Amino acid sequence: MFFVRLLYLSLLILFLNTNLDAFERKLKLNEAIEIALKGNHEIRAFKNALLSAKEDLSISKSHLFPKLIFEERFMRTNNPTYSFMAKLNQSRFSESDFHVPSLNNPKATNDFQSSIYFEQPVFVKKIYVGIDMSKTELDSKRSSINRKKEEIILKILHAFSALSISKEYVSASQKSIDEAKEHLRIAELRYKNNLGLTSDVLRAQTALKEAEQNHLKSLKNLNVSKRALGVLLGLNESVDILDDHLPLRLHPYDYYDKQSINRADISALKLKVENAKKNITLSETDYYPIIGVGGGYQLNDHRMPFGSEGTSWQVTAFLRWNIFDGTKREHERAKAKYLAQETMEHFEAMKKAVSYKVFEAYQDYESAKKAYEIALSALESAEEGMRLVRVRYENALSPLVDLLSAQSSLDNARANLTARKNDMNISMANLAYESGILLKEFNMQQMEE
């Protein structure tokens, strides 16, 4: 029964190693990042927000152009004033229409009025301030999308690190299988030579089975990591990264601290501070007059639409000045000042928070690096301990339980080293992210919107 299960596990492992590989893409890390910056759904959503901001700018500029309007209107009335006016516009007014009874009680009159008119602003200060604010908001959106790109790159680096660690776990679990097989071989050899016990063989078989199960779990985690990376790239398939290490360089702490002030989200908030100040100017534009020109051409007919019994035109110029609006402008201006100060406080708080996060990330990396060095030393000790206990067991100087205990310590040391390596990679990626240099580190700045 034991050998049947062992055969089943071996076949399942072989299936996971071969069949799933056929459905995955193999990419370099830079290639994966480039694909993500184009296909990731979060970035694509931000790009649509950027395009929306561009349309806002175009909307603001559109107020500078004349508005041209066509209108067709029908009226039937016996109102004395409107009836009199309609006949005048239709050029059908005659002397009989001056008859007093006709003036007081006119017959119902039809009027089809076709008109086209325009209005062109000459001076509207609010328009110019609005255009300037739309440009600033567009620049802020550009910075925001770059920060989103860095966020996606960070997620990819985390996924890449998880994938690399999964591969190392697979490799380590395979070593455990090989060593467990060697332990079983020695136990069986000792038993055949009447130097060992049946229980030793059974224990060695159980250890091998556990190693096989751990290897199967490692393979499952590896395949899940590949699929998770594919999702980040906006793909419906698994992705394997060909690079074997994280291509990030360690810089002095001062470099990260200086670079962080130019982080994309800080730049975006700085632009929002500028817009908050411009909003004060916008609230003050209501104190200025509005100057414009306009005109129109009109057709009137009592029989049919678009008829032209009578035609007329007009040209206008106007100055519109809101002298008093119940102190509404004063309160809007005060509100804009408070909002500008609020945004400024958020900006100052963010700068301090970013500086702290960079410091924390740098300390995390230093700690992770030292932990990795300790884990590496521990692995060397565990490997040497394993070698010595195996020699003692082969020479009947130690029981099998010591050998299995040494094997367990070695497995734990390998797993710990892999975990500490993952911590070091993640802390390095977080440090680059917190300082805002991920696009720069991967030479992706040319892809900025």
ZIJOMO-V109839 format. One record per residue. N is the residue number from 1. RES is the residue in three letters. PSI is psi in degrees with one decimal (* if undefined). OMEGA is omega in whole degrees, -180 to 180 (* if undefined). NEAR is the number of other ideal C-beta (glycine too) atoms within 8 Angstrom. Layout:
n=<N;N>
res=<RES;RES>
psi=<PSI;PSI>
omega=<OMEGA;OMEGA>
near=<NEAR;NEAR>
This chain:
n=<1;2;3;4;5;6;7;8;9;10;11;12;13;14;15;16;17;18;19;20;21;22;23;24;25;26;27;28;29;30;31;32;33;34;35;36;37;38;39;40;41;42;43;44;45;46;47;48;49;50;51;52;53;54;55;56;57;58;59;60;61;62;63;64;65;66;67;68;69;70;71;72;73;74;75;76;77;78;79;80;81;82;83;84;85;86;87;88;89;90;91;92;93;94;95;96;97;98;99;100;101;102;103;104;105;106;107;108;109;110;111;112;113;114;115;116;117;118;119;120;121;122;123;124;125;126;127;128;129;130;131;132;133;134;135;136;137;138;139;140;141;142;143;144;145;146;147;148;149;150;151;152;153;154;155;156;157;158;159;160;161;162;163;164;165;166;167;168;169;170;171;172;173;174;175;176;177;178;179;180;181;182;183;184;185;186;187;188;189;190;191;192;193;194;195;196;197;198;199;200;201;202;203;204;205;206;207;208;209;210;211;212;213;214;215;216;217;218;219;220;221;222;223;224;225;226;227;228;229;230;231;232;233;234;235;236;237;238;239;240;241;242;243;244;245;246;247;248;249;250;251;252;253;254;255;256;257;258;259;260;261;262;263;264;265;266;267;268;269;270;271;272;273;274;275;276;277;278;279;280;281;282;283;284;285;286;287;288;289;290;291;292;293;294;295;296;297;298;299;300;301;302;303;304;305;306;307;308;309;310;311;312;313;314;315;316;317;318;319;320;321;322;323;324;325;326;327;328;329;330;331;332;333;334;335;336;337;338;339;340;341;342;343;344;345;346;347;348;349;350;351;352;353;354;355;356;357;358;359;360;361;362;363;364;365;366;367;368;369;370;371;372;373;374;375;376;377;378;379;380;381;382;383;384;385;386;387;388;389;390;391;392;393;394;395;396;397;398;399;400;401;402;403;404;405;406;407;408;409;410;411;412;413;414;415;416;417;418;419;420;421;422;423;424;425;426;427;428;429;430;431;432;433;434;435;436;437;438;439;440;441;442;443;444;445;446;447;448;449>
res=<MET;PHE;PHE;VAL;ARG;LEU;LEU;TYR;LEU;SER;LEU;LEU;ILE;LEU;PHE;LEU;ASN;THR;ASN;LEU;ASP;ALA;PHE;GLU;ARG;LYS;LEU;LYS;LEU;ASN;GLU;ALA;ILE;GLU;ILE;ALA;LEU;LYS;GLY;ASN;HIS;GLU;ILE;ARG;ALA;PHE;LYS;ASN;ALA;LEU;LEU;SER;ALA;LYS;GLU;ASP;LEU;SER;ILE;SER;LYS;SER;HIS;LEU;PHE;PRO;LYS;LEU;ILE;PHE;GLU;GLU;ARG;PHE;MET;ARG;THR;ASN;ASN;PRO;THR;TYR;SER;PHE;MET;ALA;LYS;LEU;ASN;GLN;SER;ARG;PHE;SER;GLU;SER;ASP;PHE;HIS;VAL;PRO;SER;LEU;ASN;ASN;PRO;LYS;ALA;THR;ASN;ASP;PHE;GLN;SER;SER;ILE;TYR;PHE;GLU;GLN;PRO;VAL;PHE;VAL;LYS;LYS;ILE;TYR;VAL;GLY;ILE;ASP;MET;SER;LYS;THR;GLU;LEU;ASP;SER;LYS;ARG;SER;SER;ILE;ASN;ARG;LYS;LYS;GLU;GLU;ILE;ILE;LEU;LYS;ILE;LEU;HIS;ALA;PHE;SER;ALA;LEU;SER;ILE;SER;LYS;GLU;TYR;VAL;SER;ALA;SER;GLN;LYS;SER;ILE;ASP;GLU;ALA;LYS;GLU;HIS;LEU;ARG;ILE;ALA;GLU;LEU;ARG;TYR;LYS;ASN;ASN;LEU;GLY;LEU;THR;SER;ASP;VAL;LEU;ARG;ALA;GLN;THR;ALA;LEU;LYS;GLU;ALA;GLU;GLN;ASN;HIS;LEU;LYS;SER;LEU;LYS;ASN;LEU;ASN;VAL;SER;LYS;ARG;ALA;LEU;GLY;VAL;LEU;LEU;GLY;LEU;ASN;GLU;SER;VAL;ASP;ILE;LEU;ASP;ASP;HIS;LEU;PRO;LEU;ARG;LEU;HIS;PRO;TYR;ASP;TYR;TYR;ASP;LYS;GLN;SER;ILE;ASN;ARG;ALA;ASP;ILE;SER;ALA;LEU;LYS;LEU;LYS;VAL;GLU;ASN;ALA;LYS;LYS;ASN;ILE;THR;LEU;SER;GLU;THR;ASP;TYR;TYR;PRO;ILE;ILE;GLY;VAL;GLY;GLY;GLY;TYR;GLN;LEU;ASN;ASP;HIS;ARG;MET;PRO;PHE;GLY;SER;GLU;GLY;THR;SER;TRP;GLN;VAL;THR;ALA;PHE;LEU;ARG;TRP;ASN;ILE;PHE;ASP;GLY;THR;LYS;ARG;GLU;HIS;GLU;ARG;ALA;LYS;ALA;LYS;TYR;LEU;ALA;GLN;GLU;THR;MET;GLU;HIS;PHE;GLU;ALA;MET;LYS;LYS;ALA;VAL;SER;TYR;LYS;VAL;PHE;GLU;ALA;TYR;GLN;ASP;TYR;GLU;SER;ALA;LYS;LYS;ALA;TYR;GLU;ILE;ALA;LEU;SER;ALA;LEU;GLU;SER;ALA;GLU;GLU;GLY;MET;ARG;LEU;VAL;ARG;VAL;ARG;TYR;GLU;ASN;ALA;LEU;SER;PRO;LEU;VAL;ASP;LEU;LEU;SER;ALA;GLN;SER;SER;LEU;ASP;ASN;ALA;ARG;ALA;ASN;LEU;THR;ALA;ARG;LYS;ASN;ASP;MET;ASN;ILE;SER;MET;ALA;ASN;LEU;ALA;TYR;GLU;SER;GLY;ILE;LEU;LEU;LYS;GLU;PHE;ASN;MET;GLN;GLN;MET;GLU;GLU>
psi=<-40.1;-43.6;-29.4;-44.8;-40.0;-40.8;-40.0;-45.6;-40.5;-42.0;-38.4;-40.9;-42.1;-39.9;-44.6;-32.4;-25.6;-57.8;-43.2;-27.7;-26.3;-16.0;20.7;153.2;144.9;121.9;155.7;159.6;-43.3;-38.4;-41.6;-41.1;-42.4;-40.6;-41.9;-38.8;-14.8;-35.8;-14.0;133.2;-32.4;-43.1;-39.1;-35.4;-42.0;-35.9;-37.1;-34.7;-37.3;-43.5;-34.9;-40.1;-35.1;-37.5;-34.7;-39.8;-43.0;-36.9;-42.6;-41.8;-28.0;-22.8;-13.3;-17.6;156.9;150.0;121.7;123.6;133.8;141.2;136.0;125.7;141.2;139.4;136.0;124.5;154.7;15.7;127.5;-46.5;-49.8;-36.2;-43.8;-47.0;-41.4;-44.1;-36.0;-45.6;-28.3;1.0;34.7;11.4;135.2;175.9;-32.8;-22.0;-10.0;-4.2;126.6;-46.9;-35.8;-35.0;-41.6;-34.4;71.6;156.9;158.9;135.4;137.2;147.1;114.3;117.2;118.5;128.1;146.8;128.4;162.4;160.3;127.0;116.5;138.3;-44.2;109.3;97.9;-33.7;-33.5;-46.2;-39.6;-40.0;-40.0;-44.3;-40.6;-36.3;-37.3;-43.1;-40.2;-35.9;-43.2;-37.8;-40.6;-38.0;-42.1;-38.5;-40.1;-31.5;-36.0;-38.1;-36.9;-43.2;-36.6;-41.8;-39.5;-41.4;-43.2;-38.4;-40.7;-38.4;-43.7;-38.9;-43.0;-41.8;-38.0;-43.9;-41.9;-38.5;-39.3;-39.3;-36.0;-39.6;-44.6;-42.3;-40.2;-31.7;-38.3;-38.6;-37.6;-46.7;-41.8;-37.2;-38.1;-39.5;-39.0;-41.5;-40.4;-43.9;-42.1;-42.1;-38.5;-42.2;-37.3;-42.4;-31.2;13.4;30.9;-10.4;176.9;156.8;-35.2;-32.3;-41.3;-43.5;-41.4;-40.9;-37.5;-41.9;-41.5;-39.5;-41.3;-43.3;-39.3;-40.1;-42.7;-41.0;-37.3;-40.8;-42.0;-40.3;-40.4;-40.1;-45.4;-36.0;-46.2;-37.0;-40.9;-40.8;-41.2;-39.0;-38.4;-39.3;-39.7;-42.0;-33.2;-2.2;24.9;159.7;30.0;164.4;152.7;131.9;137.4;130.4;-24.5;145.5;2.2;161.6;118.9;56.8;139.8;145.4;127.9;163.7;155.1;-39.8;-33.9;-47.2;-41.0;-40.6;-37.5;-29.5;-26.8;-20.7;15.3;144.7;-40.0;-28.0;-42.2;-39.4;-43.0;-34.2;-40.3;-33.5;-32.8;-43.8;-43.2;-33.9;-36.9;-39.1;-25.8;-28.0;-46.1;-38.8;-40.2;-23.8;-11.0;-19.7;-12.5;-14.3;152.2;163.3;125.9;135.5;173.1;160.8;-179.0;171.6;166.3;135.0;138.4;137.1;140.1;143.3;0.2;-38.8;156.9;150.2;15.1;163.5;50.0;-38.4;140.8;150.4;162.3;164.4;148.1;133.3;156.2;141.1;153.0;119.0;122.0;119.3;101.6;-41.8;130.8;26.6;33.6;15.8;-42.8;-40.2;-41.8;-35.3;-38.3;-43.5;-40.9;-43.5;-36.8;-43.0;-41.1;-37.6;-41.3;-37.2;-45.8;-37.6;-41.2;-40.9;-38.5;-45.8;-40.4;-38.7;-40.1;-43.7;-40.3;-39.5;-41.7;-40.1;-43.3;-36.2;-44.2;-44.8;-43.4;-36.9;-41.0;-38.5;-41.3;-45.6;-42.3;-43.3;-37.1;-44.0;-39.7;-36.4;-42.7;-39.6;-42.5;-36.1;-41.6;-38.2;-36.8;-42.1;-40.9;-41.2;-38.9;-42.0;-39.4;-39.8;-44.3;-43.6;-42.6;-36.7;-44.1;-41.9;-39.7;-41.2;-29.1;19.6;32.0;-10.1;147.7;165.9;-31.5;-33.6;-39.5;-43.8;-35.4;-41.2;-38.4;-41.2;-41.7;-39.2;-43.0;-42.1;-38.4;-40.3;-44.8;-40.0;-40.7;-42.3;-43.6;-41.0;-33.9;-39.9;-43.6;-39.9;-42.2;-43.9;-42.4;-34.4;-43.9;-42.3;-37.1;-44.4;-37.4;-46.9;-29.5;-4.7;33.6;11.7;-44.4;-39.2;-41.6;-32.5;14.3;43.3;7.3;-29.7;-14.0;2.4;147.9;*>
omega=<179;-177;176;179;179;178;179;179;-180;179;179;177;178;179;-180;-178;-173;-173;-177;179;-177;-176;-178;175;178;-175;167;-176;180;178;179;180;179;178;-179;-178;177;-172;-180;-173;178;180;179;176;178;178;176;175;178;178;176;178;176;178;176;178;178;177;179;180;-177;180;178;-176;179;175;-178;-173;173;-179;173;-175;176;177;170;-173;169;174;-175;-177;-177;178;178;-178;-178;-180;177;-179;-179;-179;179;-178;-179;-178;-178;180;176;178;-172;178;179;179;-178;-178;-177;173;178;-176;174;176;171;-176;175;-177;173;-177;-178;174;-177;176;177;176;173;-173;-179;-179;-177;177;179;178;180;179;178;177;179;179;177;177;178;178;178;178;-179;-180;176;177;177;177;179;178;179;177;179;178;178;179;176;179;178;179;178;178;179;180;178;178;-180;175;177;180;-180;180;176;176;179;177;-179;-180;178;176;179;177;179;179;-179;-180;179;179;179;-180;180;-179;179;178;-178;-177;175;-180;178;179;-180;178;179;177;178;179;178;179;179;178;177;180;178;178;177;178;179;178;178;179;178;-179;176;179;179;-180;179;178;177;178;178;-179;-179;-178;177;-179;178;-179;175;180;-177;-180;-179;177;-179;-174;177;180;175;179;174;-178;-178;180;180;-178;-180;-180;-175;-179;179;180;-171;-179;174;177;179;-180;177;177;176;174;177;-180;177;177;178;178;174;177;179;180;180;-178;179;175;-177;177;174;-179;180;177;179;179;-180;178;-170;175;178;-180;-178;-175;-172;176;179;176;-174;174;179;178;179;177;178;175;-177;169;-175;172;-177;-175;179;-175;-178;-179;178;179;178;-178;-178;180;177;178;178;178;180;178;179;180;178;179;177;180;178;179;177;-179;-180;179;-179;179;179;-180;180;179;178;-179;177;178;-180;-179;179;178;178;-180;180;179;-180;180;180;178;178;180;178;179;179;178;179;178;179;179;-179;178;179;178;178;-179;-178;-179;179;179;180;180;179;-179;176;179;178;177;-180;-178;177;180;179;177;178;178;178;178;179;178;179;179;177;180;-179;178;179;179;-180;176;177;179;-179;179;-179;-179;176;178;179;179;178;180;-178;178;174;-176;-176;178;-180;-178;-180;178;-179;-177;179;-180;-180;-179;*>
near=<4;7;6;7;9;11;8;8;12;9;8;9;12;8;8;12;8;8;7;10;7;6;7;12;9;7;11;8;12;7;8;15;12;10;12;15;12;8;9;12;7;9;14;10;8;11;10;8;11;13;8;8;12;9;8;11;13;8;9;12;9;7;10;7;7;6;7;7;7;7;9;9;7;9;9;7;10;9;6;10;6;11;14;12;8;15;12;9;12;12;8;8;7;5;4;6;10;7;7;6;6;10;10;7;6;11;5;8;13;10;15;15;13;15;11;10;11;11;9;10;11;7;9;11;8;10;11;8;12;11;12;9;13;13;9;12;13;13;9;14;12;11;13;13;14;12;13;11;15;13;10;14;16;12;9;15;12;10;12;14;13;11;14;14;12;12;9;10;13;12;8;13;13;9;9;14;12;8;12;14;9;8;16;13;8;12;14;10;9;11;13;6;7;5;6;11;6;6;6;13;13;8;12;16;10;8;13;14;12;9;13;13;9;11;14;12;9;13;12;9;10;13;11;8;12;13;9;10;16;14;8;12;13;11;10;3;8;12;14;10;13;8;9;4;5;11;7;8;4;5;6;5;8;6;9;16;11;7;12;14;8;7;12;11;11;15;11;13;13;9;13;11;12;9;12;14;9;12;12;12;9;12;12;10;10;11;5;9;7;11;10;13;10;12;10;10;10;12;12;18;15;13;7;6;8;9;12;9;10;12;8;8;8;7;7;7;7;9;7;8;6;7;3;4;7;4;6;8;12;7;8;10;11;8;9;13;9;8;10;13;8;9;12;10;8;9;13;8;8;11;10;8;8;13;10;8;9;14;10;9;15;11;8;11;14;8;9;13;9;8;11;13;8;9;14;9;8;11;13;8;9;14;10;8;11;13;8;8;13;12;8;10;14;7;6;6;5;7;7;12;7;11;13;12;9;13;14;8;11;14;11;9;14;13;10;11;13;12;10;13;12;12;11;13;12;12;13;12;15;12;14;11;13;13;14;14;9;14;13;9;10;10;6;14;7;5;8;9;6>
